[in-house]
Each structure stands twice: as C-alpha cells, then as structure tokens.
C-alpha cells in the first residue's frame, strides 16, 4: 500500500490552519460570543480552540513526532493491533483520512459555528480530546514504550484542556454534569467504533469503503448525539453571561 500526497500533506495543512485559528483566538475577539467574558470562559472560543489543538495533535501523529519519525501514527496503530508495519499493514491508507478530515476539517468547524446557539454540540470535540488523551496514556502500559506518536500533545494540550473544560463549562449555572457525562461516554463509543472497524477491515469482514464510510458516519454522529443530548439535558441559558459565570465560580 502506498500513501497519497494528501495522506502526507494533510497534517501540515491542518497545522497551518491551526496557527491561523490560534492567531484569531489569542489576537482578536472575533471567535468569542461575548467580548465581556474572559476567553477561557467563553464557550464559543473554547469550541474553536478544540479544533485548533487537535489539528496540532495531528501534526505530531501524522507529520513528525518527537523522535523525528514522519507519518508515524499509522504504524503505531498497526503495532497496537498486532499487525505488521506498512506497506504490509492491511489497514487501507484512506482510513486515516476518513477519520481525521471528517472530524477535524468538517465536524469541528461546524460544531464551533453552531456553538453560539448549541453550546454542548460546540464542545463536542472535547469528547474526542479527553478520551484520546487516555488512549495515548494507556498505550504506554499496553505497548511497553514510554512514547507513542501524539503522546506529547495529548499530555501538554489535551490533559489540561480536558480538566479546564470540566471545571469552566459544567456545574452550577453552567452546563449540567450529565452533559459532561454524555461527552465522555460518547468519546469512548467513538474510539470503540474506530477500533472495531479497523479490526473488521483487517480481517476482511468489511471492505475499505465500508470502513472509511463508518468513520465519516462516526464523526457525524458526534455532532448529532451532542445536539440531541443538549435538547434533553441542557436547561440552562444557551448563552452564559458574566453574572452567571461569576455566581458559578463562587
């Protein structure tokens, strides 16, 4: 199996987009819902930040990792599944594009655009961020290696952001903890679906097209489930103003 130009280029394209987003996030108020709110308490701002940090995470996984290996994550996943490295690994290369482009090039920006009216859907990428961080940490134990591609950004970016989101966006006067539970549970389901489809395609039980379509559906379901969960679980105002923030932080 061979890699296309997009397989190699997509993390760098995403990394460039992440830098633009970070400039807008920290250099302007354009991506905030309320200029009177501190950035780190603005749910719209946090929604855009989720996409930016995952695009940076992609650079470590698929661009170059801390050990200087390029496009390292596919072989890491194959090793986790007890499969040979590429080109012998049977996971089709487009599988990785289906996972990442659908989630972080499409669903992430759409979620951020919806976040002004649908805050839980806006925070949907944090379900992936929090569970993915745990997967990278767990891989240290299961593989016996102290490093895997993506671990650095998982620890430096994903871990503190996951803690901050739980503290700053959920609780009294904010989004309910049941909504946080939904994010975490669905993040687990998403990773299980990804792993199951990878296993099925390597065993010849489904074809490459079905495996890739599963990842696109998986990404779409994240947005749908969080939007639906918001309708059932969120009764607080959709837009959190400075007064509710102040009372929630006491």
N, C-alpha and C positions, 0 to 999 in steps of 0.2 A: 504494500500500500504506500502511496506517495502523498505528500502534503501539497495542497494548492497554495497559490500566492496569498489567498485570503486567510488560510489556516495560520500562516506565518505572520501576516501583517495585522490581523485584527486586534491583537493586544496593544500594538503600538498606536493604531488608530484610536482605540479606546482610551489609551493613556493620554494622547493629545487632547481628546475631548474632556478627560478628567481634569487636565490642567486649566482648560478654559472654564469649566464649571467651578473649580476652586478659586480662580480669579474673580468670577462673578459672585461667588458665595462670600468670600472674605474681603473683596474690594468694592462691593456695592450692596445696595439693599434691594436689587431687582428681584431676587429669588426669595424674598420674605413676604409673608402675608400681612404683617403689621410692623412698620418701622419703629414703633414704640416698644416692641418686645425685644429682649436680648436675642441674638441669633440662636443661641444654644437652647432656647425655649420656644422657638418658632417651628411649628410642625411642618410647614411648607419648606422652610430652609433645611430642616433635618431630612426631609424626603429627598431633596436634591442631593444632599450630602451622601446619602446611602448609595446612590448611583455612582457618584464620583469615587468613593473609596473602593467600591467593587471593581470599577474599571482599573484602578491602580493595582488591586489584588490580581487581576488578570495579567498584568504586566509581569508580576513575579511568577505566576503559574505558567504562562504561555510565551512570555517574552524572554527574560533571562532571570534565573533565580540567584540566590545569594552565593551559590557555589560556582556561578559562571556558566551553568548549563542552559542552553537555549531550548525553548519549547519542551520543557521538562515534565509538565504535569501529565500528559498522556501516558508516558512510560511509567510514571509513578502510579497512576490508576491501574494500568495493566499489571504491575507488580502486586498491588493490593489485592487484585482479583486472581492472583496466581497464574497470570498469563505471561507469555514471552514479550520482550520489548518489540517496538516497531523496527522493521517492517513486518514482523511475524505476528504481532498482536492483532487479533481478529476484530477489535472494535473499529468500526469504519471512521475515518477521519472527520467526515461531516457531522458525526455525532456531537463533537465538541463545539462546533459552530452552532448547531441547533440549540444546545444548552445555553451558551453564553450570549449569542446575538438576540435570541428571543427574550431572555431575561433582562439583560443589561443595556441593550441597544433599543429595545422596544418597550417592554413592560415597565422597566424602571422609570424612563422619562414620562410615559403615560401616567404612571402612578403619581409622580411628582406634579404633573399638570392637574390631576384630579384632587390633589391633597387639600386645596382650599375649601372644597365642599365635602370631601370624603377623607378625613384625616387617617382613619385606620388603613384604608386602601393606600394612602400616600406613604404610610410607614411599612408597607408590605415587604419591601426588600430586606428589612431588618429580620424577618423570619429566616431568610436565607443566610444573612450575615451571621446571626447568632449560632445557628446550628452548624454552619460551615466551619466556624471557628472551633467548635467542639470536635468536629470530624478531623480537622488538621491536628489538634492536640492528641486525640485518640490514636491517630496514625503513628505517633511516636511510640506508643505502647505496643501496638499490633505489629509494626514493622521492625522494631528494634533500632531504628535510625533516629538520631536526635534532630534531624532536619528533613522536611519534605517541602516540595515547591509550593509556596503560598503560606507557609507557617509564619514567616516574619510579619507579613501584613495582617495575618489573622490575629496575631498577638498584639501588635502595635496599634492597629486600627480597629479591628473587629471587636476585640475584647473590651476595651474601654468604651467604645460606642454602644455596645450591647448593654453594658451596665448603665451608661448615661441615659439611654432611651427608656429603660425600665424605670429609672428614677424621675426623669424630667417630663415624661409623656403619659404616665399612668399613675392613678391614685386619686385621692380626694380632689374634686374639682377638675380633674383631667379625664383621660380615657380610663375606662374600668379595667381592673386587673384581669377580668375574664377575657377581655380583648387581647391582652398581652399573652394569656394562655393560648388563645387561638393562634396567634403568630408563631409561638414556639412549637405547638403541636403540628401545625401545617408545615413548618420548616422541616420537621422530622419526616413527615409524609413525602415531601418533595424529594428529599435525599434518598428515601427508600425507593421511590418510583424511578429515580435516576439509576440507582444501583441495580434494581431489578431488570430494567430494560437493557442495561449494559450486559448483564448476565445472560439474558434471553437471546440477545443477538449473537453473543459469542458461542452459544450452544446451538445456533442455527434454528431456534424455535420461532424467531421473528426475523424479518428481513431488515436491511439497513434503513429503508424508507420508513418502515413502521417504528423503528427505534428513534429516528430523528423526529417523526411526527409526534411521538409520545412526549418528547422534550418540549416541543412547541406548545402542545396541549397543557403540559405540566406548568409552563410559565403562565399561560392564560388563566389556568385555574387559580393560581396565586392571587391574581387581581380579582377574579370573580368571588372567590371564597372570602377574601377580606372585605370586599364591598358588601357581600351578603351578611357577613358577620357583623359589620357595622350597623346594618339595619336592625339586627336582632339585639345587639349587645350595648350599643352606644346610645345613651340617653342624655349625655352632657351636651352643651352647645358645641356645634361643629367648629366654631372659631373661638379659641381661648384668648380672652383679653387680659390686660395687665392686672386687673383686680383679682380675677380668678387664679392667675398664676401666683400672685402674692399670697393669697389665702392658702393655696395648695402647698406652698413652700414652708409654711409655719409649722 
